């Protein structure tokens, strides 16, 4: 019963959404334009901050990684 109600409720909301887009087309287009502009600003700020952090990270020396020493008794790779 719950699955059927959720499907019915979803279809009703889809129908209301389509009706709203058709009825308020100019308002919806204006909202989408504003959303695209705001998202461009937010994404641009994110990329800018990422670039600054990469510049700062580029000045640091890479960490020194020490390889583990071979166990006693082994002097190197086996000869063929």
C-alpha positions, 0 to 999 in steps of 0.5 A: 500500500505504501509503495502505491501511495508513493508512486501516486504522490510522485505522479501528482508532484510531477504533474504539478511541476509540469503545470507550474513550468508551463504556467510560469515559463518566464519566471522559471527561465529567469530562475534557471538563469539566476541559478546558472549564474550563481553556480558559476560563481560558486564553482569559480570560487571553488576552483580558485581556492583549489588553485591557491592551495595547489600553489601553496602545496607546490612549495613544500618538499615531498616527504622522504619515504624509506624503503624497508630493508631486506630480511637478514640472510638476503643480500639482493634479488636471486640470480638466474 
